[in-house]
């Protein structure tokens, strides 16, 4: 086992071993094609665990192991390193351990490997910190994540052979109540941490002096097939890790009319009058924001101008100011932000094109519809599942209000913590 570290002046031990987080993300998923980069609650599935690993600041390196160009591009956008796995460990028959062994062989500087599953989007940095301490502070060789379950299990039988089932973990004549039974600890697959020597010598990550780390059920989310996706999306919106900074509380919202509030089409009547189609769910979203005290300003472009009469009708119907902006829209909007004595972290921005990238980057919360070009998607902090004009505004509204609830809950918890200290 490598030396654990050196003695610091304060008496604590500084662990000098190279600790690497490794996320395996093969492109050939059978259940959900390219599920590792499919959008879940606004960001690629892979992004949830990468955010937790990077923000934990526990690892000397964070890696994504993949065989697919699109997955590599997403991983690089999160600032991590790439292990481009060989063809030998990229087959349908290849195991995770085959890839992990290849990784440590090619990266001999790595002493401790934390294998994080991309399909566990409710992972938080504190889970990784508390689990890693089993190895760095308590001398364990391996640790893995579990969840407590209360399931009564029965033996599977082949009925055509006349076999009878029997209970595996209960006495039917004395069935315990849930509150009287501790349940069982089951692997939840979130992560496995181990020394490289254990992996090399024994070919697995659970051995020698081994410990488990128990995660609460609300954080134990796994995604394997399509039916898991909507359940996981609701769970991650409530329990997912959204970053190390406090949730943003939006006070001002900018939204493109063309391509966001509408699908980008303008209809001409026989008389020559211009018309647009606006989804009633999107207008309900705007009113929800206004009810919460968020000022909503709709944007048209000097490059693709709305007819003035049409802009006035949209403004009157939605109770929003409509502003025409040019190519340098960040400069155009900066004045409005300052006039309201706000900073860009107080602003939400919804755009849908390359010209919106600067605003998408600086806004505290930003989003694009699902049909936006890649350059805009890469700049946005949230990617809607709905296309422009078909519910994207409503979806982003829900995200904004969720962040507001999270911020309120965090402030309340801080107040409670201060009162109890």
VEXPANU-899379 format. One record per residue: x, y, z of N, C-alpha, C in turn; residue in three letters. Coordinates in steps of 0.05 Angstrom, whole numbers, padded with zeros to 5 digits, always signed. Example, Ala and Ser with C-alpha at 12.3 -4.5 7.8 and 13.67 -1.06 7.14 Angstrom:
// residues 2
+00264-00114+00156+00246-00090+00156+00264-00066+00156ALA
+00257-00045+00142+00273-00021+00143+00258+00001+00157SER
// end
This chain:
// residues 421
+00017-00024+00000+00000+00000+00000+00018+00025+00000UNK
+00012+00045-00016+00029+00069-00018+00029+00084+00009UNK
+00050+00099+00014+00051+00115+00038+00028+00135+00038UNK
+00015+00137+00061-00010+00153+00062-00004+00183+00060UNK
+00020+00192+00068+00025+00221+00066+00046+00230+00085UNK
+00047+00256+00089+00067+00269+00106+00053+00284+00129UNK
+00068+00288+00150+00057+00302+00173+00058+00332+00168UNK
+00036+00345+00172+00035+00374+00170+00041+00387+00196UNK
+00046+00414+00196+00053+00428+00220+00031+00428+00240UNK
+00006+00426+00231-00017+00425+00250-00023+00398+00261UNK
-00006+00378+00254-00009+00351+00265-00026+00333+00247UNK
-00039+00344+00227-00056+00328+00209-00039+00315+00187UNK
-00048+00293+00176-00034+00279+00155-00044+00289+00128UNK
-00025+00297+00111-00033+00305+00083-00029+00281+00065UNK
-00051+00271+00054-00049+00248+00036-00039+00256+00009UNK
-00015+00246+00002-00002+00254-00022-00007+00235-00046UNK
-00023+00215-00041-00029+00196-00063-00046+00209-00084UNK
-00041+00201-00109-00056+00212-00132-00084+00199-00132UNK
-00104+00215-00129-00132+00205-00128-00145+00214-00154UNK
-00156+00195-00169-00169+00201-00195-00198+00192-00195UNK
-00215+00209-00204-00243+00202-00209-00245+00193-00238UNK
-00259+00170-00242-00261+00158-00268-00290+00152-00274UNK
-00301+00163-00295-00329+00158-00303-00328+00143-00330UNK
-00340+00120-00331-00340+00104-00355-00365+00111-00371UNK
-00362+00118-00396-00384+00127-00413-00381+00117-00441UNK
-00388+00092-00445-00386+00079-00471-00409+00089-00488UNK
-00405+00091-00514-00425+00101-00532-00447+00081-00540UNK
-00442+00055-00535-00460+00035-00545-00481+00025-00525UNK
-00494+00043-00511-00515+00034-00492-00538+00020-00506UNK
-00546-00003-00496-00567-00018-00508-00595-00008-00499UNK
-00597+00000-00473-00623+00009-00463-00632+00035-00475UNK
-00614+00056-00473-00620+00082-00483-00596+00091-00499UNK
-00598+00094-00526-00576+00101-00542-00563+00128-00533UNK
-00537+00128-00530-00522+00151-00521-00534+00164-00496UNK
-00543+00147-00478-00557+00158-00454-00538+00176-00437UNK
-00512+00171-00439-00494+00186-00422-00493+00215-00428UNK
-00501+00223-00452-00502+00252-00459-00530+00261-00465UNK
-00550+00244-00460-00578+00253-00464-00584+00273-00442UNK
-00599+00293-00449-00606+00315-00430-00624+00305-00408UNK
-00616+00310-00384-00632+00303-00360-00635+00328-00344UNK
-00659+00339-00341-00664+00364-00326-00646+00386-00336UNK
-00642+00387-00362-00628+00410-00373-00599+00407-00379UNK
-00585+00387-00369-00557+00383-00375-00553+00353-00382UNK
-00531+00347-00397-00526+00319-00403-00524+00302-00378UNK
-00534+00277-00379-00533+00259-00356-00505+00258-00344UNK
-00485+00256-00361-00457+00255-00353-00449+00280-00336UNK
-00461+00303-00343-00453+00328-00330-00459+00328-00300UNK
-00480+00313-00291-00487+00314-00263-00465+00303-00245UNK
-00454+00280-00253-00432+00268-00237-00406+00283-00241UNK
-00402+00294-00265-00377+00309-00269-00377+00334-00252UNK
-00399+00347-00250-00401+00371-00233-00395+00364-00204UNK
-00406+00342-00194-00401+00334-00167-00371+00327-00162UNK
-00359+00313-00181-00331+00305-00178-00313+00329-00179UNK
-00317+00347-00198-00300+00371-00201-00303+00389-00177UNK
-00328+00395-00169-00332+00414-00148-00323+00403-00120UNK
-00321+00377-00118-00312+00365-00092-00283+00373-00086UNK
-00267+00379-00107-00239+00386-00103-00223+00365-00088UNK
-00232+00340-00091-00219+00318-00077-00198+00304-00094UNK
-00201+00307-00120-00186+00291-00138-00163+00306-00152UNK
-00141+00292-00156-00119+00304-00171-00125+00304-00201UNK
-00142+00287-00210-00151+00287-00238-00178+00275-00240UNK
-00194+00284-00259-00221+00274-00264-00221+00265-00294UNK
-00230+00241-00298-00228+00229-00325-00256+00219-00334UNK
-00260+00220-00360-00282+00205-00373-00270+00185-00392UNK
-00277+00160-00389-00267+00139-00407-00289+00133-00427UNK
-00283+00137-00453-00303+00134-00473-00291+00124-00499UNK
-00309+00115-00517-00301+00107-00544-00316+00123-00565UNK
-00329+00145-00556-00347+00159-00574-00340+00188-00576UNK
-00339+00199-00600-00331+00227-00604-00350+00247-00591UNK
-00376+00242-00593-00395+00261-00581-00394+00262-00551UNK
-00389+00239-00538-00386+00238-00509-00360+00252-00501UNK
-00339+00248-00517-00314+00262-00512-00318+00292-00512UNK
-00333+00303-00531-00337+00331-00533-00351+00342-00509UNK
-00372+00328-00500-00387+00337-00476-00368+00336-00452UNK
-00353+00315-00449-00335+00313-00426-00314+00336-00426UNK
-00303+00342-00449-00283+00363-00450-00295+00390-00443UNK
-00321+00394-00449-00334+00419-00442-00336+00423-00412UNK
-00333+00402-00396-00333+00404-00367-00305+00406-00356UNK
-00285+00407-00374-00257+00412-00365-00243+00388-00353UNK
-00252+00364-00361-00239+00340-00350-00221+00327-00371UNK
-00207+00306-00363-00189+00292-00382-00203+00268-00394UNK
-00192+00259-00417-00204+00237-00432-00186+00213-00432UNK
-00197+00190-00425-00184+00164-00430-00199+00152-00454UNK
-00185+00153-00476-00198+00142-00501-00193+00112-00500UNK
-00213+00097-00493-00209+00068-00488-00204+00054-00515UNK
-00190+00032-00513-00182+00016-00537-00206+00000-00546UNK
-00203-00010-00571-00225-00027-00582-00228-00053-00566UNK
-00207-00062-00553-00208-00087-00538-00227-00085-00514UNK
-00229-00061-00503-00247-00058-00479-00272-00042-00485UNK
-00278-00040-00511-00302-00025-00520-00323-00043-00532UNK
-00320-00069-00528-00340-00088-00539-00364-00091-00521UNK
-00386-00101-00532-00410-00106-00516-00404-00126-00493UNK
-00384-00143-00497-00378-00163-00477-00357-00153-00457UNK
-00346-00129-00461-00326-00118-00443-00338-00110-00417UNK
-00324-00115-00395-00334-00107-00369-00322-00080-00361UNK
-00334-00068-00340-00324-00043-00330-00295-00047-00319UNK
-00290-00070-00307-00264-00076-00296-00243-00077-00318UNK
-00250-00087-00342-00231-00087-00364-00221-00059-00370UNK
-00240-00040-00370-00233-00012-00376-00217+00000-00354UNK
-00225-00005-00329-00211+00007-00306-00182-00004-00305UNK
-00178-00029-00310-00151-00040-00310-00134-00028-00332UNK
-00146-00024-00356-00131-00010-00377-00124+00018-00369UNK
-00143+00032-00355-00138+00059-00346-00114+00061-00327UNK
-00113+00044-00307-00091+00046-00288-00064+00037-00300UNK
-00066+00019-00320-00041+00011-00334-00030+00035-00350UNK
-00047+00051-00362-00038+00073-00378-00032+00098-00361UNK
-00041+00098-00336-00036+00121-00318-00024+00112-00292UNK
+00002+00105-00293+00015+00093-00269+00017+00112-00245UNK
+00013+00138-00250+00015+00157-00228-00010+00156-00209UNK
-00031+00143-00218-00056+00142-00203-00053+00121-00181UNK
-00058+00129-00156-00056+00110-00133-00084+00101-00124UNK
-00104+00118-00125-00131+00112-00116-00150+00119-00138UNK
-00168+00100-00145-00187+00104-00166-00215+00105-00154UNK
-00230+00126-00161-00258+00129-00153-00274+00125-00179UNK
-00286+00102-00182-00302+00096-00205-00330+00106-00200UNK
-00339+00127-00214-00365+00139-00210-00383+00132-00234UNK
-00407+00122-00228-00425+00115-00249-00440+00139-00260UNK
-00439+00142-00286-00452+00165-00299-00482+00165-00295UNK
-00494+00142-00289-00523+00139-00286-00533+00145-00258UNK
-00517+00159-00242-00524+00166-00215-00525+00196-00211UNK
-00546+00209-00223-00545+00239-00225-00551+00254-00199UNK
-00557+00240-00177-00562+00254-00152-00538+00253-00133UNK
-00515+00247-00144-00490+00246-00129-00482+00275-00121UNK
-00473+00279-00096-00464+00305-00087-00435+00303-00078UNK
-00421+00326-00078-00393+00325-00069-00389+00314-00040UNK
-00408+00320-00022-00405+00310+00005-00406+00280+00007UNK
-00420+00266-00012-00419+00237-00013-00391+00227-00018UNK
-00378+00239-00038-00351+00231-00045-00331+00237-00023UNK
-00334+00261-00010-00316+00268+00011-00317+00249+00034UNK
-00342+00243+00043-00345+00225+00066-00336+00197+00060UNK
-00341+00188+00036-00333+00161+00028-00302+00159+00026UNK
-00290+00179+00013-00261+00178+00009-00246+00178+00036UNK
-00257+00190+00056-00244+00191+00082-00240+00164+00094UNK
-00257+00144+00086-00252+00117+00096-00224+00107+00088UNK
-00215+00116+00064-00189+00107+00054-00167+00126+00064UNK
-00171+00152+00061-00150+00172+00067-00146+00176+00097UNK
-00166+00171+00114-00164+00177+00142-00167+00152+00160UNK
-00181+00132+00150-00187+00109+00167-00172+00083+00158UNK
-00157+00085+00137-00140+00063+00129-00153+00040+00115UNK
-00177+00044+00104-00190+00023+00088-00178+00021+00061UNK
-00181-00002+00048-00170-00006+00021-00190-00001+00000UNK
-00216-00004+00007-00237+00000-00013-00263+00008+00001UNK
-00279+00023-00013-00305+00031-00003-00324+00034-00026UNK
-00350+00028-00021-00370+00030-00043-00396+00040-00031UNK
-00414+00050-00049-00439+00062-00040-00461+00042-00038UNK
-00477+00044-00018-00500+00027-00014-00525+00043-00007UNK
-00548+00031-00009-00573+00043+00000-00589+00023+00016UNK
-00603+00032+00036-00619+00013+00053-00646+00008+00040UNK
-00653-00017+00037-00678-00024+00024-00694-00043+00043UNK
-00720-00041+00041-00738-00058+00057-00755-00075+00038UNK
-00742-00094+00025-00755-00111+00006-00754-00140+00017UNK
-00777-00153+00017-00777-00182+00024-00771-00198-00001UNK
-00751-00215+00001-00742-00230-00023-00750-00259-00021UNK
-00757-00271-00044-00765-00299-00046-00748-00313-00068UNK
-00744-00338-00064-00728-00354-00083-00743-00357-00110UNK
-00729-00351-00131-00740-00356-00158-00740-00386-00164UNK
-00762-00395-00176-00765-00423-00182-00773-00428-00211UNK
-00768-00452-00220-00777-00460-00247-00803-00476-00243UNK
-00825-00463-00249-00851-00474-00243-00857-00499-00259UNK
-00846-00501-00283-00851-00525-00299-00838-00550-00288UNK
-00819-00546-00269-00807-00569-00256-00820-00576-00229UNK
-00840-00561-00222-00854-00566-00197-00840-00556-00172UNK
-00821-00539-00175-00806-00528-00152-00824-00508-00137UNK
-00819-00507-00111-00833-00488-00094-00815-00466-00084UNK
-00825-00442-00083-00809-00420-00073-00808-00420-00043UNK
-00788-00406-00032-00786-00403-00003-00774-00376+00003UNK
-00779-00365+00026-00769-00338+00033-00739-00338+00037UNK
-00727-00316+00029-00698-00313+00032-00690-00296+00055UNK
-00707-00277+00063-00699-00258+00084-00721-00252+00103UNK
-00741-00270+00106-00762-00265+00125-00775-00291+00134UNK
-00789-00289+00156-00805-00311+00167-00834-00303+00163UNK
-00848-00315+00143-00876-00306+00137-00894-00307+00161UNK
-00889-00325+00181-00906-00326+00204-00900-00304+00224UNK
-00879-00289+00219-00871-00267+00237-00861-00244+00221UNK
-00878-00234+00203-00869-00213+00186-00864-00187+00202UNK
-00841-00175+00200-00835-00151+00215-00849-00126+00202UNK
-00856-00108+00218-00865-00082+00208-00840-00067+00198UNK
-00845-00049+00179-00822-00034+00167-00806-00020+00189UNK
-00821-00007+00208-00807+00008+00229-00792-00010+00249UNK
-00798-00036+00248-00784-00055+00266-00762-00070+00252UNK
-00757-00064+00227-00737-00079+00211-00717-00059+00200UNK
-00692-00064+00204-00671-00046+00194-00668-00047+00164UNK
-00679-00068+00151-00675-00071+00122-00648-00083+00115UNK
-00641-00081+00090-00616-00093+00080-00601-00072+00065UNK
-00574-00074+00065-00557-00056+00050-00552-00067+00022UNK
-00559-00053+00002-00555-00061-00026-00538-00041-00040UNK
-00520-00051-00058-00504-00032-00074-00523-00015-00091UNK
-00518+00011-00092-00534+00029-00109-00518+00037-00134UNK
-00493+00029-00136-00477+00033-00160-00467+00061-00164UNK
-00470+00079-00145-00461+00107-00149-00431+00109-00152UNK
-00416+00095-00135-00387+00097-00138-00374+00073-00123UNK
-00349+00068-00132-00331+00048-00120-00303+00060-00118UNK
-00291+00059-00095-00265+00071-00091-00245+00049-00082UNK
-00222+00049-00094-00203+00027-00088-00174+00035-00094UNK
-00155+00022-00081-00127+00024-00087-00121+00010-00114UNK
-00102+00021-00129-00094+00009-00154-00083-00019-00150UNK
-00069-00024-00128-00057-00051-00123-00079-00072-00120UNK
-00101-00065-00107-00123-00083-00104-00135-00090-00132UNK
-00138-00070-00148-00149-00074-00175-00131-00091-00192UNK
-00105-00086-00190-00085-00101-00206-00083-00130-00197UNK
-00082-00134-00171-00076-00161-00160-00101-00178-00159UNK
-00124-00167-00152-00148-00183-00148-00169-00180-00170UNK
-00166-00159-00187-00184-00156-00210-00212-00147-00203UNK
-00214-00134-00179-00240-00122-00172-00235-00099-00152UNK
-00256-00085-00144-00252-00061-00128-00263-00063-00100UNK
-00270-00087-00091-00282-00091-00065-00267-00114-00051UNK
-00246-00107-00036-00231-00128-00023-00212-00117-00001UNK
-00197-00135+00010-00180-00129+00033-00196-00116+00056UNK
-00187-00094+00066-00203-00080+00087-00223-00063+00073UNK
-00248-00072+00073-00269-00059+00056-00291-00047+00074UNK
-00301-00024+00065-00323-00010+00079-00345-00003+00059UNK
-00368+00002+00070-00390+00012+00053-00397+00041+00063UNK
-00408+00056+00044-00417+00083+00050-00447+00084+00044UNK
-00463+00089+00065-00492+00089+00061-00503+00116+00051UNK
-00517+00116+00029-00530+00139+00018-00560+00138+00024UNK
-00572+00161+00028-00601+00161+00033-00615+00154+00007UNK
-00639+00142+00010-00654+00133-00014-00659+00155-00035UNK
-00664+00179-00026-00670+00200-00045-00647+00207-00064UNK
-00622+00200-00056-00599+00205-00073-00592+00180-00090UNK
-00605+00158-00085-00598+00133-00098-00616+00130-00123UNK
-00607+00142-00145-00621+00142-00170-00604+00127-00191UNK
-00616+00108-00205-00602+00095-00226-00619+00096-00251UNK
-00606+00098-00274-00621+00100-00299-00611+00078-00318UNK
-00629+00060-00326-00621+00038-00343-00638+00037-00369UNK
-00664+00041-00366-00682+00040-00389-00698+00066-00391UNK
-00712+00070-00413-00727+00094-00417-00747+00100-00395UNK
-00759+00079-00384-00780+00084-00364-00769+00097-00339UNK
-00743+00094-00334-00730+00107-00311-00727+00137-00314UNK
-00727+00146-00339-00719+00174-00344-00737+00195-00331UNK
-00763+00194-00335-00780+00215-00323-00779+00215-00293UNK
-00777+00191-00281-00775+00189-00252-00749+00202-00243UNK
-00727+00195-00256-00701+00207-00249-00701+00237-00253UNK
-00714+00247-00273-00715+00276-00278-00728+00290-00255UNK
-00750+00280-00245-00763+00293-00222-00746+00291-00197UNK
-00733+00268-00193-00716+00265-00170-00692+00284-00170UNK
-00679+00286-00194-00656+00303-00195-00662+00333-00192UNK
-00686+00341-00201-00694+00368-00197-00697+00375-00168UNK
-00704+00355-00152-00708+00360-00123-00683+00355-00107UNK
-00668+00333-00115-00646+00325-00098-00619+00327-00112UNK
-00618+00335-00137-00592+00336-00151-00574+00359-00141UNK
-00549+00357-00149-00529+00377-00141-00527+00397-00164UNK
-00534+00423-00158-00535+00443-00179-00510+00461-00179UNK
-00490+00455-00163-00466+00471-00164-00458+00482-00136UNK
-00433+00491-00134-00423+00500-00108-00432+00528-00101UNK
-00443+00543-00120-00453+00570-00113-00482+00568-00106UNK
-00492+00586-00089-00521+00586-00081-00539+00588-00106UNK
-00562+00576-00105-00581+00579-00128-00587+00608-00133UNK
-00589+00615-00158-00594+00643-00166-00623+00650-00162UNK
-00628+00675-00153-00655+00685-00150-00659+00707-00171UNK
-00674+00700-00192-00677+00718-00215-00696+00741-00209UNK
-00688+00765-00218-00705+00788-00215-00713+00801-00242UNK
-00698+00793-00262-00703+00804-00289-00699+00781-00310UNK
-00717+00780-00329-00716+00759-00349-00717+00770-00377UNK
-00698+00763-00394-00698+00770-00422-00704+00745-00438UNK
-00721+00747-00458-00728+00724-00475-00732+00733-00504UNK
-00719+00719-00522-00724+00724-00551-00753+00716-00558UNK
-00766+00733-00573-00792+00725-00583-00789+00704-00604UNK
-00774+00710-00625-00771+00692-00647-00753+00669-00640UNK
-00763+00644-00642-00747+00621-00636-00748+00611-00608UNK
-00758+00628-00590-00761+00620-00561-00790+00621-00553UNK
-00801+00645-00554-00830+00647-00547-00847+00638-00570UNK
-00837+00640-00594-00850+00629-00618-00832+00610-00631UNK
-00842+00595-00651-00826+00576-00665-00808+00589-00686UNK
-00810+00615-00689-00794+00629-00708-00808+00636-00734UNK
-00833+00629-00736-00848+00633-00761-00865+00658-00758UNK
-00868+00673-00780-00887+00695-00782-00907+00689-00804UNK
-00933+00690-00798-00953+00683-00817-00965+00709-00829UNK
-00970+00709-00855-00982+00732-00868-01010+00725-00877UNK
-01029+00743-00869-01057+00740-00877-01060+00750-00905UNK
-01084+00745-00916-01090+00754-00944-01088+00784-00945UNK
-01095+00797-00924-01094+00827-00923-01066+00837-00918UNK
-01047+00819-00914-01019+00828-00909-01012+00832-00880UNK
-01031+00825-00862-01025+00829-00834-01007+00806-00824UNK
-00987+00813-00807-00969+00792-00796-00981+00780-00771UNK
-00977+00753-00768-00987+00739-00745-00966+00720-00735UNK
-00966+00714-00709-00949+00694-00697-00965+00676-00679UNK
-00955+00652-00674-00968+00633-00657-00952+00631-00630UNK
-00966+00636-00608-00953+00635-00582-00968+00614-00565UNK
-00953+00595-00553-00964+00574-00538-00975+00584-00511UNK
-00999+00576-00504-01012+00586-00480-00997+00577-00455UNK
-00983+00555-00456-00966+00546-00433-00943+00566-00428UNK
-00932+00576-00451-00910+00595-00448-00920+00622-00437UNK
-00944+00630-00445-00954+00655-00434-00961+00652-00405UNK
-00969+00627-00397-00974+00622-00369-00948+00623-00353UNK
-00927+00614-00365-00901+00615-00353-00892+00644-00347UNK
-00896+00661-00367-00890+00690-00363-00905+00702-00340UNK
-00931+00695-00339-00948+00706-00317-00939+00695-00290UNK
-00930+00671-00289-00920+00660-00264-00895+00675-00255UNK
-00878+00682-00273-00854+00698-00266-00862+00725-00256UNK
-00880+00738-00270-00889+00765-00263-00902+00764-00235UNK
-00917+00743-00229-00930+00740-00203-00909+00738-00181UNK
-00886+00727-00187-00864+00724-00168-00846+00748-00167UNK
-00854+00770-00181-00839+00794-00180-00816+00796-00200UNK
-00816+00778-00220-00795+00779-00240-00804+00795-00264UNK
-00789+00816-00271-00795+00832-00295-00786+00816-00319UNK
-00805+00814-00339-00799+00799-00363-00798+00819-00387UNK
-00776+00819-00401-00772+00836-00425-00768+00818-00449UNK
-00785+00821-00469-00783+00806-00493-00766+00820-00514UNK
-00750+00805-00529-00731+00816-00547-00737+00809-00576UNK
-00736+00830-00593-00736+00826-00622-00709+00835-00632UNK
-00703+00828-00657-00676+00834-00668-00679+00854-00691UNK
-00660+00872-00692-00658+00890-00715-00651+00875-00741UNK
-00640+00850-00737-00633+00833-00760-00658+00818-00771UNK
-00677+00814-00753-00702+00800-00760-00725+00813-00746UNK
-00731+00838-00755-00750+00855-00739-00779+00845-00740UNK
-00792+00849-00718-00821+00845-00716-00834+00871-00727UNK
-00857+00868-00739-00872+00892-00747-00881+00906-00721UNK
-00879+00932-00721-00884+00947-00697-00911+00942-00685UNK
-00932+00941-00702-00959+00936-00692-00960+00909-00678UNK
-00947+00889-00690-00947+00862-00678-00933+00862-00651UNK
-00911+00876-00649-00896+00879-00623-00914+00891-00602UNK
-00929+00912-00610-00947+00925-00590-00968+00906-00581UNK
-00979+00889-00599-01000+00870-00591-00989+00849-00572UNK
-00965+00839-00578-00952+00819-00560-00947+00832-00533UNK
-00937+00856-00533-00931+00870-00508-00956+00874-00491UNK
-00978+00883-00504-01003+00888-00490-01015+00863-00479UNK
-01014+00841-00495-01026+00816-00487-01012+00803-00463UNK
-00985+00806-00463-00969+00792-00442-00961+00811-00419UNK
-00966+00837-00423-00957+00856-00402-00928+00858-00400UNK
-00914+00855-00422-00884+00856-00422-00875+00878-00441UNK
-00852+00890-00434-00839+00908-00452-00826+00892-00474UNK
-00828+00902-00499-00815+00890-00522-00792+00908-00531UNK
-00768+00898-00532-00745+00914-00538-00731+00903-00563UNK
-00724+00921-00581-00709+00914-00605-00679+00917-00600UNK
-00664+00895-00603-00635+00896-00598-00620+00890-00624UNK
-00594+00898-00624-00578+00894-00648-00559+00871-00645UNK
-00537+00871-00661-00518+00849-00661-00504+00847-00634UNK
-00498+00870-00622-00484+00870-00596-00504+00872-00574UNK
-00520+00851-00571-00543+00852-00552-00534+00853-00523UNK
-00510+00842-00517-00501+00844-00489-00497+00873-00482UNK
-00486+00889-00500-00482+00918-00495-00509+00932-00492UNK
-00528+00924-00509-00555+00936-00509-00569+00931-00482UNK
-00565+00907-00471-00579+00899-00447-00565+00908-00421UNK
-00539+00913-00423-00523+00920-00400-00535+00945-00387UNK
-00543+00964-00403-00554+00989-00392-00580+00984-00376UNK
-00597+00966-00386-00622+00960-00371-00616+00946-00345UNK
-00596+00929-00345-00589+00915-00320-00579+00935-00299UNK
-00561+00953-00308-00550+00973-00289-00572+00992-00279UNK
-00590+01000-00297-00612+01018-00289-00628+01007-00266UNK
-00630+00981-00266-00646+00968-00245-00629+00960-00220UNK
-00604+00970-00220-00585+00964-00199-00582+00934-00194UNK
-00580+00920-00216-00576+00891-00215-00549+00883-00226UNK
-00541+00859-00221-00518+00847-00235-00529+00824-00252UNK
-00512+00814-00270-00521+00793-00288-00528+00767-00274UNK
-00518+00763-00249-00526+00739-00235-00556+00740-00226UNK
-00568+00764-00227-00596+00767-00221-00614+00764-00245UNK
-00601+00758-00268-00616+00758-00294-00618+00730-00305UNK
-00641+00724-00316-00645+00700-00332-00646+00708-00362UNK
-00635+00692-00379-00635+00698-00407-00642+00673-00423UNK
-00661+00676-00441-00668+00654-00459-00663+00662-00488UNK
-00644+00649-00501-00637+00655-00528-00638+00630-00545UNK
-00631+00633-00571-00633+00609-00588-00614+00610-00612UNK
-00594+00628-00610-00576+00629-00634-00548+00638-00625UNK
-00530+00637-00644-00502+00644-00639-00499+00673-00628UNK
-00516+00690-00637-00514+00718-00629-00521+00721-00599UNK
-00533+00701-00587-00541+00702-00559-00519+00691-00540UNK
-00498+00681-00551-00478+00666-00535-00467+00682-00511UNK
-00460+00707-00516-00448+00724-00495-00468+00728-00472UNK
-00493+00732-00479-00513+00736-00458-00519+00710-00443UNK
-00519+00688-00458-00523+00661-00445-00500+00655-00426UNK
-00476+00664-00432-00453+00659-00415-00454+00675-00389UNK
-00462+00700-00390-00460+00717-00367-00484+00717-00348UNK
-00507+00709-00359-00532+00709-00343-00530+00689-00320UNK
-00542+00696-00297-00542+00677-00275-00555+00651-00282UNK
-00578+00652-00296-00591+00629-00306-00596+00634-00336UNK
-00590+00614-00352-00594+00617-00381-00604+00591-00393UNK
-00619+00593-00415-00630+00569-00427-00634+00573-00457UNK
-00636+00550-00470-00643+00550-00499-00663+00528-00504UNK
-00680+00531-00524-00699+00510-00532-00683+00486-00543UNK
-00696+00464-00545-00683+00439-00554-00673+00441-00583UNK
-00686+00458-00599-00679+00460-00627-00659+00482-00632UNK
-00646+00493-00612-00625+00513-00615-00600+00501-00627UNK
-00583+00516-00641-00558+00505-00652-00539+00498-00629UNK
-00520+00481-00636-00501+00470-00616-00485+00493-00602UNK
-00478+00514-00616-00462+00535-00604-00477+00549-00582UNK
-00503+00551-00585-00520+00563-00564-00524+00544-00541UNK
-00528+00518-00547-00531+00498-00526-00507+00496-00508UNK
-00483+00498-00520-00459+00496-00505-00455+00520-00486UNK
-00467+00543-00492-00464+00567-00476-00485+00568-00454UNK
-00508+00554-00457-00530+00556-00438-00525+00538-00414UNK
-00536+00547-00391-00535+00531-00367-00558+00511-00364UNK
-00578+00514-00381-00601+00496-00381-00610+00492-00409UNK
-00615+00467-00416-00626+00461-00443-00654+00449-00441UNK
-00673+00463-00452-00701+00454-00450-00706+00429-00466UNK
-00724+00413-00457-00732+00389-00473-00751+00397-00495UNK
-00765+00419-00492-00784+00428-00512-00771+00447-00532UNK
-00780+00447-00557-00770+00466-00577-00782+00494-00573UNK
-00771+00514-00588-00782+00541-00586-00811+00543-00594UNK
-00826+00558-00579-00854+00562-00585-00873+00539-00577UNK
-00861+00519-00564-00877+00495-00557-00873+00486-00528UNK
-00871+00506-00511-00868+00499-00482-00841+00504-00470UNK
-00822+00513-00486-00795+00517-00475-00795+00539-00454UNK
-00810+00561-00458-00811+00583-00439-00823+00573-00413UNK
-00844+00557-00414-00856+00546-00390-00837+00529-00375UNK
-00822+00512-00389-00802+00494-00377-00781+00510-00362UNK
-00771+00531-00375-00750+00547-00363-00761+00562-00339UNK
-00786+00571-00340-00799+00584-00317-00799+00565-00293UNK
-00806+00540-00298-00806+00520-00275-00778+00518-00263UNK
-00758+00518-00280-00730+00516-00271-00723+00540-00254UNK
-00730+00564-00263-00724+00588-00249-00738+00588-00221UNK
-00763+00581-00221-00777+00581-00195-00767+00559-00177UNK
-00758+00537-00188-00746+00516-00171-00720+00526-00157UNK
-00704+00541-00173-00680+00552-00161-00687+00572-00139UNK
-00708+00587-00143-00717+00606-00123-00725+00591-00097UNK
-00739+00569-00100-00747+00553-00077-00722+00542-00063UNK
-00703+00532-00078-00678+00522-00067-00663+00543-00051UNK
-00662+00567-00062-00649+00589-00048-00663+00596-00023UNK
-00689+00597-00024-00705+00603+00000-00701+00582+00022UNK
-00700+00556+00014-00696+00534+00033-00668+00536+00045UNK
-00648+00544+00028-00621+00546+00038-00618+00568+00058UNK
-00631+00591+00053-00630+00614+00071-00643+00606+00098UNK
-00665+00591+00096-00679+00583+00121-00661+00563+00137UNK
-00648+00545+00122-00630+00526+00136-00607+00541+00149UNK
-00596+00562+00135-00574+00578+00146-00583+00592+00172UNK
-00608+00602+00171-00619+00615+00194-00621+00596+00218UNK
-00631+00572+00212-00633+00552+00233-00606+00544+00245UNK
-00586+00542+00226-00559+00535+00235-00547+00556+00253UNK
-00552+00582+00245-00541+00604+00261-00555+00605+00288UNK
-00581+00599+00289-00595+00601+00314-00587+00578+00333UNK
-00579+00555+00322-00572+00533+00339-00543+00533+00347UNK
-00527+00551+00334-00498+00551+00341-00492+00571+00363UNK
// end
